[in-house]
């Protein structure tokens, strides 16, 4: 599980996928999210700009990201 520590109040979903090294670029993140391959807190999320806050969990391609403060 990857851990992303927030510097601001939130991080956007596409940025989190890039920061965790799960995708190569923003374009890859965009397509993965649009294709319904990414879950946030157990639900499929299709908004690349979805704001993630402390405690949110992201799942993609068998890996997880936890957002912490």
N, C-alpha and C positions, 0 to 999 in steps of 0.2 A: 504494500500500500504506500502510495506517495502522499506526502504531507505538504500542503501549501500554506505558508504562514502569510496572512494578510498584512499588507502595509497600509491599506486604505480600509474603508468600510466594507468593500466587496471586491470581487474579481469577476469578470465576465467568463462565461462558460468556455468560449473559444480560446480565450487567453489562458485559462486554467489547463486546458488540454495541451497547449503549446508549452507552458511552463513545466508541466510534468513530463514532457518529452514523449507524449503519447501520439502526437502528430508532428509532421515536419514543418507545416506551415498553416497559416490562417485559412488558406483555401482547402487544405485537407480537413481541418476542423469543421469548416462550413459544410462540406459534403457529408462527413460522418454524422454530423448533427441533423442535417436535412434528411438523411436516409434513415433516421430513427435508430441509430446504433448507440446512442448515448443516453444513459439514464441519470437523473438527478433525484436523489432520495427515493430510489426505487421506481420512479416513473419515467417513461420515455420523454425526453425534452427535445423540441425541435427549434427552439430559439437560441441562436448563437450568442445573442446579447444577454441571455438570462443571467441575472446577478446572483452570485453565490456568496453566502455569508457564513459566519462561524458555525461549524457543526454540519454543514452540508456535505453530502457524499456523492461523488460522481463515479459512475461505472462505464467503462469502455473497453471493448476488446479483451475481456477477462481481467482487467486491472481496475484498481480503485484509487480515487484521490479523496483525501479528507481535507476540508478547509478549516483552518484554525486561526485564532487571533494571535 
